[in-house]
Amino acid sequence: MKIIFGSAQLGFKYGLKKKKINNKELSKIYKILKPNALSFFDTAINYGNSQKRIGDLKLNKKIITKVKLPIRKEKNIKQWFNKILIKSLKDLKIKKLHGLLIHDTSDILKKKNQLLDDILELKKKKLISKVGISVYEVNEINQVLRFWKPDIIQIPLNIFDQRFLQKDLLKKLKKQNIEIHVRSCFLKGLLLQNQLKIGNLKSKNLFKKFIFWCNSKKITQLTACLHFIKKIKYIDGVIVGFDSAKQLREIIHSFRKKLVLVPDDFANNEKKLIDPRKWKIN
């Protein structure tokens, strides 16, 4: 399992704390990334100037970026897509993308999969190594697999949100040689807080239970989050977001520790908790 650098906070204020990484902090982060050979980056075309800032890092970069159709209708999707891909490669200072994910599966669940066709054509031209999808719900995977097998599927998965662990789904995907990447490991930073600041929840006691368990095992919440993912053998990469060099150092150190077996007891399906789009922050 590899660590993938989540770069949303390079482009705009992101996460529960709404922080953006400044140039001074990025310089410190670079000094950690290079000797630790962390070269995988997860970004998106709509993550502000994150791609340009990644491009300025003198690393052997392997980029996985995401794309979704614009809100306004484009007359020529192929021309639009080619234009933004060329800009991405220029900003990132690379000749080829390691991966390109469709950010919103609704863009290819329509009758005409023009975006997918255009992406696959560029894969044939070797401008993209792997093509995949980023999903929010389990049923999106089933819908896509009816007509196409992606190289990569990116899913949300963490101690609270365990929906994708049901019915041996990950095992089935691996049998089809599909790479599985996990995002939302820290649930947008929520799982690293010392108290729950999300309102209108039925599951408030779950957070207290999680913190109590971490304290009883004398481990940090960050370690618990990472090792919950680390124990799942079907996962190929975990995307980690952070807002400081100090936090990145802690992530690397924790990830390399001997595996801590984190129980599945904290699973919860309350959407107001596990889906950041539905949060009501106090």
PyRosetta script that sets phi, psi and omega in degrees:
from pyrosetta import init, pose_from_sequence

init()
pose = pose_from_sequence("MKIIFGSAQLGFKYGLKKKKINNKELSKIYKILKPNALSFFDTAINYGNSQKRIGDLKLNKKIITKVKLPIRKEKNIKQWFNKILIKSLKDLKIKKLHGLLIHDTSDILKKKNQLLDDILELKKKKLISKVGISVYEVNEINQVLRFWKPDIIQIPLNIFDQRFLQKDLLKKLKKQNIEIHVRSCFLKGLLLQNQLKIGNLKSKNLFKKFIFWCNSKKITQLTACLHFIKKIKYIDGVIVGFDSAKQLREIIHSFRKKLVLVPDDFANNEKKLIDPRKWKIN")
pose.set_psi(1, 131.8)
pose.set_omega(1, -178.8)
pose.set_phi(2, -107.3)
pose.set_psi(2, 153.1)
pose.set_omega(2, 173.0)
pose.set_phi(3, -87.3)
pose.set_psi(3, 133.2)
pose.set_omega(3, 177.7)
pose.set_phi(4, -118.1)
pose.set_psi(4, 127.1)
pose.set_omega(4, -177.4)
pose.set_phi(5, -75.1)
pose.set_psi(5, 112.1)
pose.set_omega(5, 175.8)
pose.set_phi(6, -79.1)
pose.set_psi(6, 125.2)
pose.set_omega(6, -166.7)
pose.set_phi(7, -111.9)
pose.set_psi(7, 13.6)
pose.set_omega(7, -178.7)
pose.set_phi(8, -55.1)
pose.set_psi(8, -37.5)
pose.set_omega(8, -176.8)
pose.set_phi(9, -75.7)
pose.set_psi(9, -2.0)
pose.set_omega(9, 171.0)
pose.set_phi(10, -82.7)
pose.set_psi(10, -22.4)
pose.set_omega(10, -174.2)
pose.set_phi(11, -102.3)
pose.set_psi(11, -29.1)
pose.set_omega(11, -179.9)
pose.set_phi(12, -162.7)
pose.set_psi(12, 174.4)
pose.set_omega(12, 178.3)
pose.set_phi(13, -70.6)
pose.set_psi(13, 123.3)
pose.set_omega(13, -170.5)
pose.set_phi(14, -140.9)
pose.set_psi(14, 161.8)
pose.set_omega(14, 177.7)
pose.set_phi(15, 85.2)
pose.set_psi(15, 177.9)
pose.set_omega(15, -178.0)
pose.set_phi(16, -61.9)
pose.set_psi(16, -34.7)
pose.set_omega(16, -178.3)
pose.set_phi(17, -86.8)
pose.set_psi(17, -5.9)
pose.set_omega(17, 179.9)
pose.set_phi(18, 52.7)
pose.set_psi(18, 55.4)
pose.set_omega(18, -178.6)
pose.set_phi(19, -110.9)
pose.set_psi(19, 144.1)
pose.set_omega(19, 173.8)
pose.set_phi(20, -116.4)
pose.set_psi(20, 138.0)
pose.set_omega(20, -178.7)
pose.set_phi(21, -76.0)
pose.set_psi(21, 121.9)
pose.set_omega(21, 179.8)
pose.set_phi(22, -84.7)
pose.set_psi(22, 173.2)
pose.set_omega(22, -174.6)
pose.set_phi(23, -64.0)
pose.set_psi(23, -36.7)
pose.set_omega(23, 179.9)
pose.set_phi(24, -63.5)
pose.set_psi(24, -44.1)
pose.set_omega(24, -179.8)
pose.set_phi(25, -70.5)
pose.set_psi(25, -35.5)
pose.set_omega(25, 178.9)
pose.set_phi(26, -64.1)
pose.set_psi(26, -35.3)
pose.set_omega(26, 177.2)
pose.set_phi(27, -62.9)
pose.set_psi(27, -39.5)
pose.set_omega(27, 177.1)
pose.set_phi(28, -67.8)
pose.set_psi(28, -39.1)
pose.set_omega(28, 179.6)
pose.set_phi(29, -64.3)
pose.set_psi(29, -41.2)
pose.set_omega(29, 179.2)
pose.set_phi(30, -58.4)
pose.set_psi(30, -40.3)
pose.set_omega(30, -179.4)
pose.set_phi(31, -66.7)
pose.set_psi(31, -19.3)
pose.set_omega(31, 176.3)
pose.set_phi(32, -90.8)
pose.set_psi(32, -40.7)
pose.set_omega(32, -177.4)
pose.set_phi(33, -62.2)
pose.set_psi(33, -45.7)
pose.set_omega(33, -172.7)
pose.set_phi(34, -62.1)
pose.set_psi(34, -54.4)
pose.set_omega(34, -178.8)
pose.set_phi(35, -68.2)
pose.set_psi(35, -21.8)
pose.set_omega(35, 179.8)
pose.set_phi(36, -91.1)
pose.set_psi(36, 4.8)
pose.set_omega(36, 176.6)
pose.set_phi(37, 54.0)
pose.set_psi(37, 38.1)
pose.set_omega(37, 175.8)
pose.set_phi(38, -88.2)
pose.set_psi(38, 107.0)
pose.set_omega(38, -171.8)
pose.set_phi(39, -118.7)
pose.set_psi(39, -8.8)
pose.set_omega(39, -179.0)
pose.set_phi(40, -88.4)
pose.set_psi(40, 131.2)
pose.set_omega(40, 179.5)
pose.set_phi(41, -127.0)
pose.set_psi(41, 136.0)
pose.set_omega(41, 173.5)
pose.set_phi(42, -107.0)
pose.set_psi(42, 123.1)
pose.set_omega(42, -179.0)
pose.set_phi(43, -141.8)
pose.set_psi(43, -170.9)
pose.set_omega(43, 177.8)
pose.set_phi(44, -154.7)
pose.set_psi(44, 151.5)
pose.set_omega(44, -178.4)
pose.set_phi(45, -62.4)
pose.set_psi(45, -26.7)
pose.set_omega(45, -179.6)
pose.set_phi(46, -100.3)
pose.set_psi(46, 20.7)
pose.set_omega(46, 175.9)
pose.set_phi(47, -91.3)
pose.set_psi(47, 53.4)
pose.set_omega(47, 177.6)
pose.set_phi(48, 54.8)
pose.set_psi(48, -131.0)
pose.set_omega(48, -179.3)
pose.set_phi(49, -100.2)
pose.set_psi(49, 24.9)
pose.set_omega(49, -177.1)
pose.set_phi(50, -60.2)
pose.set_psi(50, -39.8)
pose.set_omega(50, -177.3)
pose.set_phi(51, -65.4)
pose.set_psi(51, -38.4)
pose.set_omega(51, 179.1)
pose.set_phi(52, -67.0)
pose.set_psi(52, -39.2)
pose.set_omega(52, -179.5)
pose.set_phi(53, -69.5)
pose.set_psi(53, -35.4)
pose.set_omega(53, 175.4)
pose.set_phi(54, -66.1)
pose.set_psi(54, -41.5)
pose.set_omega(54, -179.6)
pose.set_phi(55, -59.8)
pose.set_psi(55, -29.9)
pose.set_omega(55, -179.3)
pose.set_phi(56, -76.3)
pose.set_psi(56, -13.5)
pose.set_omega(56, 178.4)
pose.set_phi(57, -79.1)
pose.set_psi(57, 127.6)
pose.set_omega(57, -177.7)
pose.set_phi(58, -85.3)
pose.set_psi(58, 75.6)
pose.set_omega(58, -179.1)
pose.set_phi(59, -130.3)
pose.set_psi(59, 160.4)
pose.set_omega(59, 172.8)
pose.set_phi(60, -80.4)
pose.set_psi(60, 81.6)
pose.set_omega(60, -168.0)
pose.set_phi(61, -79.7)
pose.set_psi(61, 137.2)
pose.set_omega(61, 170.3)
pose.set_phi(62, -119.2)
pose.set_psi(62, 111.7)
pose.set_omega(62, -169.4)
pose.set_phi(63, -105.3)
pose.set_psi(63, 131.8)
pose.set_omega(63, 170.3)
pose.set_phi(64, -116.8)
pose.set_psi(64, 114.5)
pose.set_omega(64, -179.0)
pose.set_phi(65, -119.1)
pose.set_psi(65, 164.5)
pose.set_omega(65, -176.9)
pose.set_phi(66, -123.0)
pose.set_psi(66, 148.7)
pose.set_omega(66, -179.6)
pose.set_phi(67, -137.4)
pose.set_psi(67, 143.5)
pose.set_omega(67, 171.6)
pose.set_phi(68, -138.7)
pose.set_psi(68, 153.6)
pose.set_omega(68, -178.3)
pose.set_phi(69, -62.2)
pose.set_psi(69, 143.9)
pose.set_omega(69, 179.0)
pose.set_phi(70, -68.4)
pose.set_psi(70, 156.3)
pose.set_omega(70, 179.6)
pose.set_phi(71, -62.1)
pose.set_psi(71, -45.0)
pose.set_omega(71, 177.7)
pose.set_phi(72, -77.8)
pose.set_psi(72, 143.8)
pose.set_omega(72, -177.5)
pose.set_phi(73, -73.6)
pose.set_psi(73, 132.1)
pose.set_omega(73, 176.9)
pose.set_phi(74, -97.0)
pose.set_psi(74, 137.3)
pose.set_omega(74, -179.8)
pose.set_phi(75, -66.5)
pose.set_psi(75, -37.5)
pose.set_omega(75, -177.3)
pose.set_phi(76, -128.4)
pose.set_psi(76, 96.3)
pose.set_omega(76, -177.0)
pose.set_phi(77, -61.1)
pose.set_psi(77, -41.3)
pose.set_omega(77, -178.1)
pose.set_phi(78, -61.7)
pose.set_psi(78, -45.5)
pose.set_omega(78, 179.8)
pose.set_phi(79, -63.8)
pose.set_psi(79, -42.7)
pose.set_omega(79, 178.3)
pose.set_phi(80, -61.9)
pose.set_psi(80, -45.9)
pose.set_omega(80, -177.2)
pose.set_phi(81, -66.3)
pose.set_psi(81, -44.3)
pose.set_omega(81, 177.9)
pose.set_phi(82, -58.3)
pose.set_psi(82, -38.5)
pose.set_omega(82, -179.2)
pose.set_phi(83, -65.3)
pose.set_psi(83, -46.2)
pose.set_omega(83, -177.4)
pose.set_phi(84, -73.3)
pose.set_psi(84, -29.2)
pose.set_omega(84, 177.5)
pose.set_phi(85, -67.5)
pose.set_psi(85, -44.6)
pose.set_omega(85, 178.8)
pose.set_phi(86, -60.1)
pose.set_psi(86, -41.3)
pose.set_omega(86, 178.8)
pose.set_phi(87, -64.6)
pose.set_psi(87, -41.8)
pose.set_omega(87, 179.5)
pose.set_phi(88, -60.9)
pose.set_psi(88, -47.3)
pose.set_omega(88, -179.9)
pose.set_phi(89, -61.9)
pose.set_psi(89, -38.0)
pose.set_omega(89, 178.7)
pose.set_phi(90, -67.0)
pose.set_psi(90, -47.0)
pose.set_omega(90, -179.5)
pose.set_phi(91, -63.1)
pose.set_psi(91, -40.9)
pose.set_omega(91, -177.2)
pose.set_phi(92, -79.8)
pose.set_psi(92, -12.6)
pose.set_omega(92, -179.6)
pose.set_phi(93, 58.7)
pose.set_psi(93, 48.0)
pose.set_omega(93, 176.6)
pose.set_phi(94, -134.2)
pose.set_psi(94, 164.2)
pose.set_omega(94, -180.0)
pose.set_phi(95, -100.3)
pose.set_psi(95, -13.8)
pose.set_omega(95, -173.7)
pose.set_phi(96, -153.6)
pose.set_psi(96, 140.4)
pose.set_omega(96, 175.1)
pose.set_phi(97, -85.6)
pose.set_psi(97, 137.2)
pose.set_omega(97, 173.0)
pose.set_phi(98, -68.2)
pose.set_psi(98, -39.6)
pose.set_omega(98, 179.3)
pose.set_phi(99, -151.8)
pose.set_psi(99, 148.6)
pose.set_omega(99, 173.3)
pose.set_phi(100, -130.9)
pose.set_psi(100, 122.3)
pose.set_omega(100, -178.3)
pose.set_phi(101, -110.5)
pose.set_psi(101, 141.7)
pose.set_omega(101, 173.2)
pose.set_phi(102, -80.6)
pose.set_psi(102, 116.7)
pose.set_omega(102, -171.2)
pose.set_phi(103, -69.3)
pose.set_psi(103, -31.5)
pose.set_omega(103, -176.9)
pose.set_phi(104, -130.0)
pose.set_psi(104, 112.1)
pose.set_omega(104, -175.2)
pose.set_phi(105, -63.4)
pose.set_psi(105, -21.0)
pose.set_omega(105, 178.4)
pose.set_phi(106, -61.9)
pose.set_psi(106, -22.1)
pose.set_omega(106, 178.8)
pose.set_phi(107, -67.6)
pose.set_psi(107, -22.0)
pose.set_omega(107, 179.3)
pose.set_phi(108, -118.8)
pose.set_psi(108, 3.1)
pose.set_omega(108, 177.7)
pose.set_phi(109, -92.6)
pose.set_psi(109, 4.7)
pose.set_omega(109, 176.1)
pose.set_phi(110, -82.9)
pose.set_psi(110, 172.5)
pose.set_omega(110, -176.2)
pose.set_phi(111, -62.9)
pose.set_psi(111, -39.8)
pose.set_omega(111, -178.8)
pose.set_phi(112, -104.1)
pose.set_psi(112, 112.8)
pose.set_omega(112, -178.7)
pose.set_phi(113, -93.0)
pose.set_psi(113, 55.7)
pose.set_omega(113, -174.9)
pose.set_phi(114, -63.1)
pose.set_psi(114, -40.8)
pose.set_omega(114, -179.6)
pose.set_phi(115, -60.7)
pose.set_psi(115, -45.9)
pose.set_omega(115, 179.0)
pose.set_phi(116, -62.5)
pose.set_psi(116, -43.5)
pose.set_omega(116, 179.2)
pose.set_phi(117, -59.7)
pose.set_psi(117, -42.2)
pose.set_omega(117, -179.0)
pose.set_phi(118, -67.1)
pose.set_psi(118, -39.7)
pose.set_omega(118, 179.2)
pose.set_phi(119, -65.3)
pose.set_psi(119, -44.9)
pose.set_omega(119, -179.2)
pose.set_phi(120, -65.1)
pose.set_psi(120, -31.0)
pose.set_omega(120, 177.3)
pose.set_phi(121, -65.9)
pose.set_psi(121, -39.1)
pose.set_omega(121, 179.1)
pose.set_phi(122, -72.8)
pose.set_psi(122, -26.1)
pose.set_omega(122, 174.2)
pose.set_phi(123, -66.2)
pose.set_psi(123, -40.7)
pose.set_omega(123, 177.5)
pose.set_phi(124, -62.5)
pose.set_psi(124, -33.0)
pose.set_omega(124, 178.6)
pose.set_phi(125, -81.6)
pose.set_psi(125, 0.6)
pose.set_omega(125, 175.8)
pose.set_phi(126, 66.6)
pose.set_psi(126, 31.2)
pose.set_omega(126, 171.4)
pose.set_phi(127, -90.8)
pose.set_psi(127, -15.3)
pose.set_omega(127, 178.7)
pose.set_phi(128, -135.3)
pose.set_psi(128, 132.2)
pose.set_omega(128, 179.4)
pose.set_phi(129, -82.9)
pose.set_psi(129, -45.3)
pose.set_omega(129, -176.2)
pose.set_phi(130, -134.7)
pose.set_psi(130, 144.6)
pose.set_omega(130, -178.5)
pose.set_phi(131, -121.9)
pose.set_psi(131, 140.1)
pose.set_omega(131, -178.6)
pose.set_phi(132, -156.9)
pose.set_psi(132, -163.5)
pose.set_omega(132, -178.6)
pose.set_phi(133, -135.3)
pose.set_psi(133, 153.5)
pose.set_omega(133, 172.0)
pose.set_phi(134, -112.4)
pose.set_psi(134, 125.6)
pose.set_omega(134, -174.3)
pose.set_phi(135, -120.7)
pose.set_psi(135, 160.3)
pose.set_omega(135, 175.5)
pose.set_phi(136, -112.0)
pose.set_psi(136, -30.2)
pose.set_omega(136, -175.1)
pose.set_phi(137, -125.5)
pose.set_psi(137, 151.1)
pose.set_omega(137, -179.4)
pose.set_phi(138, -60.2)
pose.set_psi(138, -40.6)
pose.set_omega(138, -175.8)
pose.set_phi(139, -64.8)
pose.set_psi(139, -20.7)
pose.set_omega(139, 177.0)
pose.set_phi(140, -63.6)
pose.set_psi(140, -38.6)
pose.set_omega(140, 179.3)
pose.set_phi(141, -62.7)
pose.set_psi(141, -47.8)
pose.set_omega(141, -179.5)
pose.set_phi(142, -60.7)
pose.set_psi(142, -39.9)
pose.set_omega(142, 179.9)
pose.set_phi(143, -64.8)
pose.set_psi(143, -43.1)
pose.set_omega(143, -178.4)
pose.set_phi(144, -69.0)
pose.set_psi(144, -41.3)
pose.set_omega(144, -176.9)
pose.set_phi(145, -65.0)
pose.set_psi(145, -13.7)
pose.set_omega(145, 177.1)
pose.set_phi(146, -66.9)
pose.set_psi(146, -26.5)
pose.set_omega(146, -176.6)
pose.set_phi(147, -130.6)
pose.set_psi(147, -6.2)
pose.set_omega(147, -176.4)
pose.set_phi(148, -159.9)
pose.set_psi(148, 141.0)
pose.set_omega(148, 176.1)
pose.set_phi(149, -106.9)
pose.set_psi(149, 107.5)
pose.set_omega(149, 179.7)
pose.set_phi(150, -70.1)
pose.set_psi(150, 158.6)
pose.set_omega(150, 173.7)
pose.set_phi(151, -78.7)
pose.set_psi(151, -34.6)
pose.set_omega(151, -177.4)
pose.set_phi(152, -132.8)
pose.set_psi(152, 139.4)
pose.set_omega(152, 169.4)
pose.set_phi(153, -125.6)
pose.set_psi(153, 124.5)
pose.set_omega(153, 178.3)
pose.set_phi(154, -102.0)
pose.set_psi(154, 127.3)
pose.set_omega(154, -175.1)
pose.set_phi(155, -127.0)
pose.set_psi(155, 154.0)
pose.set_omega(155, 170.4)
pose.set_phi(156, -83.5)
pose.set_psi(156, 132.9)
pose.set_omega(156, -179.6)
pose.set_phi(157, -157.6)
pose.set_psi(157, 130.9)
pose.set_omega(157, 176.5)
pose.set_phi(158, -161.1)
pose.set_psi(158, -177.6)
pose.set_omega(158, -176.0)
pose.set_phi(159, -54.7)
pose.set_psi(159, -36.8)
pose.set_omega(159, 179.7)
pose.set_phi(160, -87.4)
pose.set_psi(160, -42.5)
pose.set_omega(160, -175.1)
pose.set_phi(161, -96.3)
pose.set_psi(161, 95.2)
pose.set_omega(161, -176.0)
pose.set_phi(162, -114.7)
pose.set_psi(162, 23.5)
pose.set_omega(162, -175.9)
pose.set_phi(163, -58.0)
pose.set_psi(163, -36.3)
pose.set_omega(163, -174.6)
pose.set_phi(164, -80.4)
pose.set_psi(164, -0.4)
pose.set_omega(164, 176.7)
pose.set_phi(165, -90.9)
pose.set_psi(165, -4.0)
pose.set_omega(165, -176.6)
pose.set_phi(166, -76.2)
pose.set_psi(166, 148.8)
pose.set_omega(166, 172.0)
pose.set_phi(167, 54.2)
pose.set_psi(167, 34.7)
pose.set_omega(167, 176.7)
pose.set_phi(168, 54.6)
pose.set_psi(168, 31.2)
pose.set_omega(168, -177.1)
pose.set_phi(169, -58.1)
pose.set_psi(169, -47.1)
pose.set_omega(169, -177.0)
pose.set_phi(170, -64.5)
pose.set_psi(170, -37.9)
pose.set_omega(170, 177.8)
pose.set_phi(171, -61.9)
pose.set_psi(171, -41.7)
pose.set_omega(171, 179.5)
pose.set_phi(172, -64.7)
pose.set_psi(172, -38.8)
pose.set_omega(172, 179.4)
pose.set_phi(173, -66.8)
pose.set_psi(173, -40.9)
pose.set_omega(173, 179.6)
pose.set_phi(174, -64.5)
pose.set_psi(174, -34.2)
pose.set_omega(174, 177.4)
pose.set_phi(175, -63.1)
pose.set_psi(175, -23.2)
pose.set_omega(175, 178.0)
pose.set_phi(176, -94.8)
pose.set_psi(176, 10.4)
pose.set_omega(176, -179.9)
pose.set_phi(177, 60.9)
pose.set_psi(177, 35.4)
pose.set_omega(177, 176.4)
pose.set_phi(178, -95.2)
pose.set_psi(178, 128.3)
pose.set_omega(178, 176.6)
pose.set_phi(179, -72.3)
pose.set_psi(179, 139.3)
pose.set_omega(179, 179.1)
pose.set_phi(180, -116.4)
pose.set_psi(180, 119.8)
pose.set_omega(180, 176.4)
pose.set_phi(181, -113.2)
pose.set_psi(181, 137.7)
pose.set_omega(181, -177.4)
pose.set_phi(182, -108.7)
pose.set_psi(182, 131.8)
pose.set_omega(182, 171.8)
pose.set_phi(183, -116.9)
pose.set_psi(183, 175.3)
pose.set_omega(183, 177.0)
pose.set_phi(184, 64.2)
pose.set_psi(184, 29.7)
pose.set_omega(184, 179.3)
pose.set_phi(185, -56.6)
pose.set_psi(185, -39.2)
pose.set_omega(185, 179.7)
pose.set_phi(186, -101.2)
pose.set_psi(186, 9.9)
pose.set_omega(186, -177.8)
pose.set_phi(187, 49.7)
pose.set_psi(187, 55.6)
pose.set_omega(187, 177.8)
pose.set_phi(188, 58.6)
pose.set_psi(188, 28.1)
pose.set_omega(188, 178.2)
pose.set_phi(189, 94.7)
pose.set_psi(189, -10.9)
pose.set_omega(189, -177.0)
pose.set_phi(190, -60.8)
pose.set_psi(190, -39.7)
pose.set_omega(190, -175.9)
pose.set_phi(191, -73.8)
pose.set_psi(191, -5.6)
pose.set_omega(191, 178.8)
pose.set_phi(192, -101.3)
pose.set_psi(192, -2.2)
pose.set_omega(192, -178.6)
pose.set_phi(193, -80.8)
pose.set_psi(193, 159.7)
pose.set_omega(193, 177.9)
pose.set_phi(194, -91.7)
pose.set_psi(194, -6.5)
pose.set_omega(194, 173.1)
pose.set_phi(195, -154.1)
pose.set_psi(195, 153.6)
pose.set_omega(195, -176.8)
pose.set_phi(196, -82.4)
pose.set_psi(196, 123.1)
pose.set_omega(196, -177.4)
pose.set_phi(197, -112.0)
pose.set_psi(197, 20.2)
pose.set_omega(197, 178.7)
pose.set_phi(198, -100.3)
pose.set_psi(198, 129.4)
pose.set_omega(198, -175.8)
pose.set_phi(199, -88.9)
pose.set_psi(199, 170.5)
pose.set_omega(199, 175.4)
pose.set_phi(200, 56.4)
pose.set_psi(200, 43.7)
pose.set_omega(200, -179.4)
pose.set_phi(201, -109.5)
pose.set_psi(201, 144.0)
pose.set_omega(201, 173.3)
pose.set_phi(202, -85.6)
pose.set_psi(202, -18.5)
pose.set_omega(202, -168.6)
pose.set_phi(203, -103.9)
pose.set_psi(203, 31.5)
pose.set_omega(203, -177.1)
pose.set_phi(204, -60.7)
pose.set_psi(204, -36.6)
pose.set_omega(204, -178.1)
pose.set_phi(205, -68.4)
pose.set_psi(205, -22.2)
pose.set_omega(205, -179.7)
pose.set_phi(206, -62.7)
pose.set_psi(206, -39.7)
pose.set_omega(206, -179.6)
pose.set_phi(207, -65.2)
pose.set_psi(207, -42.2)
pose.set_omega(207, 178.1)
pose.set_phi(208, -63.2)
pose.set_psi(208, -39.4)
pose.set_omega(208, 179.3)
pose.set_phi(209, -62.7)
pose.set_psi(209, -41.1)
pose.set_omega(209, 179.4)
pose.set_phi(210, -64.1)
pose.set_psi(210, -48.0)
pose.set_omega(210, -180.0)
pose.set_phi(211, -63.1)
pose.set_psi(211, -41.1)
pose.set_omega(211, 178.6)
pose.set_phi(212, -60.2)
pose.set_psi(212, -42.7)
pose.set_omega(212, -179.7)
pose.set_phi(213, -63.4)
pose.set_psi(213, -44.9)
pose.set_omega(213, 179.1)
pose.set_phi(214, -59.4)
pose.set_psi(214, -45.1)
pose.set_omega(214, 179.9)
pose.set_phi(215, -63.7)
pose.set_psi(215, -38.9)
pose.set_omega(215, -178.9)
pose.set_phi(216, -66.9)
pose.set_psi(216, -29.0)
pose.set_omega(216, 179.3)
pose.set_phi(217, -95.3)
pose.set_psi(217, -1.2)
pose.set_omega(217, 179.4)
pose.set_phi(218, 56.9)
pose.set_psi(218, 44.6)
pose.set_omega(218, 174.9)
pose.set_phi(219, -127.1)
pose.set_psi(219, 158.1)
pose.set_omega(219, 178.3)
pose.set_phi(220, -78.5)
pose.set_psi(220, 160.4)
pose.set_omega(220, 176.3)
pose.set_phi(221, -63.7)
pose.set_psi(221, -34.4)
pose.set_omega(221, 178.3)
pose.set_phi(222, -61.8)
pose.set_psi(222, -44.9)
pose.set_omega(222, 178.4)
pose.set_phi(223, -62.3)
pose.set_psi(223, -42.8)
pose.set_omega(223, 179.3)
pose.set_phi(224, -59.8)
pose.set_psi(224, -43.6)
pose.set_omega(224, -179.6)
pose.set_phi(225, -62.8)
pose.set_psi(225, -47.0)
pose.set_omega(225, -178.3)
pose.set_phi(226, -66.6)
pose.set_psi(226, -42.4)
pose.set_omega(226, -175.7)
pose.set_phi(227, -76.6)
pose.set_psi(227, -21.4)
pose.set_omega(227, 171.8)
pose.set_phi(228, -62.9)
pose.set_psi(228, -41.4)
pose.set_omega(228, 178.1)
pose.set_phi(229, -73.9)
pose.set_psi(229, -41.8)
pose.set_omega(229, -175.7)
pose.set_phi(230, -59.7)
pose.set_psi(230, -30.1)
pose.set_omega(230, -176.6)
pose.set_phi(231, -76.1)
pose.set_psi(231, -13.4)
pose.set_omega(231, -176.6)
pose.set_phi(232, -88.4)
pose.set_psi(232, 107.7)
pose.set_omega(232, -169.1)
pose.set_phi(233, -69.3)
pose.set_psi(233, -15.3)
pose.set_omega(233, -175.6)
pose.set_phi(234, -86.3)
pose.set_psi(234, -3.9)
pose.set_omega(234, -175.9)
pose.set_phi(235, -90.5)
pose.set_psi(235, 133.2)
pose.set_omega(235, -177.8)
pose.set_phi(236, -94.6)
pose.set_psi(236, -29.5)
pose.set_omega(236, -177.9)
pose.set_phi(237, -154.2)
pose.set_psi(237, 145.7)
pose.set_omega(237, 176.6)
pose.set_phi(238, -120.7)
pose.set_psi(238, 126.5)
pose.set_omega(238, -179.1)
pose.set_phi(239, -88.5)
pose.set_psi(239, 122.3)
pose.set_omega(239, -178.8)
pose.set_phi(240, -115.9)
pose.set_psi(240, 129.7)
pose.set_omega(240, 174.4)
pose.set_phi(241, -102.0)
pose.set_psi(241, 148.8)
pose.set_omega(241, 178.0)
pose.set_phi(242, -157.0)
pose.set_psi(242, 161.4)
pose.set_omega(242, -177.1)
pose.set_phi(243, -118.9)
pose.set_psi(243, 8.0)
pose.set_omega(243, 179.4)
pose.set_phi(244, -156.6)
pose.set_psi(244, 160.3)
pose.set_omega(244, 176.4)
pose.set_phi(245, -64.2)
pose.set_psi(245, -36.6)
pose.set_omega(245, 179.4)
pose.set_phi(246, -60.0)
pose.set_psi(246, -44.0)
pose.set_omega(246, -179.7)
pose.set_phi(247, -68.1)
pose.set_psi(247, -38.2)
pose.set_omega(247, 177.0)
pose.set_phi(248, -62.4)
pose.set_psi(248, -43.3)
pose.set_omega(248, 178.7)
pose.set_phi(249, -60.1)
pose.set_psi(249, -40.9)
pose.set_omega(249, 178.6)
pose.set_phi(250, -64.5)
pose.set_psi(250, -40.2)
pose.set_omega(250, 179.4)
pose.set_phi(251, -62.1)
pose.set_psi(251, -48.0)
pose.set_omega(251, -178.6)
pose.set_phi(252, -62.5)
pose.set_psi(252, -46.1)
pose.set_omega(252, -179.2)
pose.set_phi(253, -61.6)
pose.set_psi(253, -44.9)
pose.set_omega(253, -178.5)
pose.set_phi(254, -65.9)
pose.set_psi(254, -42.3)
pose.set_omega(254, -177.0)
pose.set_phi(255, -62.6)
pose.set_psi(255, -31.9)
pose.set_omega(255, -176.7)
pose.set_phi(256, -85.9)
pose.set_psi(256, -4.7)
pose.set_omega(256, 178.3)
pose.set_phi(257, -70.5)
pose.set_psi(257, 161.6)
pose.set_omega(257, 174.1)
pose.set_phi(258, -58.2)
pose.set_psi(258, 140.2)
pose.set_omega(258, -173.9)
pose.set_phi(259, -56.7)
pose.set_psi(259, 129.0)
pose.set_omega(259, 173.0)
pose.set_phi(260, -100.2)
pose.set_psi(260, 124.0)
pose.set_omega(260, -178.7)
pose.set_phi(261, -81.1)
pose.set_psi(261, 106.0)
pose.set_omega(261, -179.9)
pose.set_phi(262, -94.8)
pose.set_psi(262, 126.7)
pose.set_omega(262, -176.8)
pose.set_phi(263, -69.7)
pose.set_psi(263, 163.5)
pose.set_omega(263, 178.4)
pose.set_phi(264, -89.7)
pose.set_psi(264, 12.1)
pose.set_omega(264, -171.8)
pose.set_phi(265, -67.0)
pose.set_psi(265, -12.1)
pose.set_omega(265, -173.0)
pose.set_phi(266, -97.8)
pose.set_psi(266, 9.8)
pose.set_omega(266, -178.5)
pose.set_phi(267, -61.5)
pose.set_psi(267, 140.1)
pose.set_omega(267, -178.8)
pose.set_phi(268, -152.0)
pose.set_psi(268, 140.4)
pose.set_omega(268, -178.4)
pose.set_phi(269, -107.6)
pose.set_psi(269, 9.2)
pose.set_omega(269, -179.2)
pose.set_phi(270, -70.3)
pose.set_psi(270, 113.4)
pose.set_omega(270, -174.6)
pose.set_phi(271, -61.7)
pose.set_psi(271, -32.4)
pose.set_omega(271, 180.0)
pose.set_phi(272, -66.4)
pose.set_psi(272, -15.7)
pose.set_omega(272, 177.5)
pose.set_phi(273, -100.0)
pose.set_psi(273, -49.3)
pose.set_omega(273, -170.2)
pose.set_phi(274, -88.1)
pose.set_psi(274, -11.7)
pose.set_omega(274, 179.2)
pose.set_phi(275, -112.9)
pose.set_psi(275, 103.9)
pose.set_omega(275, -177.6)
pose.set_phi(276, -56.2)
pose.set_psi(276, -23.4)
pose.set_omega(276, 179.4)
pose.set_phi(277, -66.8)
pose.set_psi(277, -17.3)
pose.set_omega(277, -177.2)
pose.set_phi(278, -108.0)
pose.set_psi(278, 8.0)
pose.set_omega(278, -178.0)
pose.set_phi(279, -67.7)
pose.set_psi(279, 143.2)
pose.set_omega(279, 169.7)
pose.set_phi(280, -121.6)
pose.set_psi(280, 99.1)
pose.set_omega(280, -173.8)
pose.set_phi(281, -81.0)
pose.set_psi(281, 130.0)
pose.set_omega(281, -179.6)
pose.set_phi(282, -70.9)
pose.dump_pdb("model.pdb")
